[in-house]
């Protein structure tokens, strides 16, 4: 019976993976037809034209734009499927809150991508291009620029899933508000190191643009886990 349940779970995950790939492929294909407009949008933080150094580089850049846009547009569905899989394995009651959690995850994802695009990228690009001189003129490859900007935007979006990840771990008993409170100073250190690695410039200001929101979300997670723990300890009559 246990083997049958495992096989059912594997089949369910396989079906979910096919659906995710199908949604991703559909959004990527749709995005390809608007890749020129998306590239124009991605160029706003840079404010200068790009170059390509091989015949196929511009085409490859448009394909990358389509794929990254497909990931961006399919993120809510990806988060939905991820939560369904987690709730199925961990606890049945979590399924009731799926849409609420997907909504929260989508809002956090958009907040993270907006922060990366509107604040971190313009400052980071200005800082990096500031090293250009009369002898060293920046000539930026469209392929590398698209990869750099798209990766940065998506990373910021997924980083903002921190409170939901901690809440999910709290539901299965891996962490609770007391553990997170005791681990706070180490968590802040890990967040600082992670922010320094992820952000495009070595200055503290850009690092803080990611670190401060993540610290805030960590503290919010502690409060939410404390509230949920108290609610479990004192269920309504």
Secondary structure, 3 states (H helix, E strand, C coil): CHHHHHHHHHHHHHHHHHHHHHHHHHHHHHHHCCHHHHHHHHHCCCCCCCECCCCCHHHHHHHHHHHHHHHHHHHHHHHHHHHHHHHHHHCCHHHHHHHHHHHHHHHHHHHHHHHHHHHHHHHHHHHHHCCCCCCCCCCCEHHHHHHHHHHHHHHHHHHCCHHHHHHHHHHCCCCCHHHHHHCHHHHHHHHHHHHHHHCCCCCHHHHHHHHHHHHHHHHHHHHHHHHHHHHHHCCCC
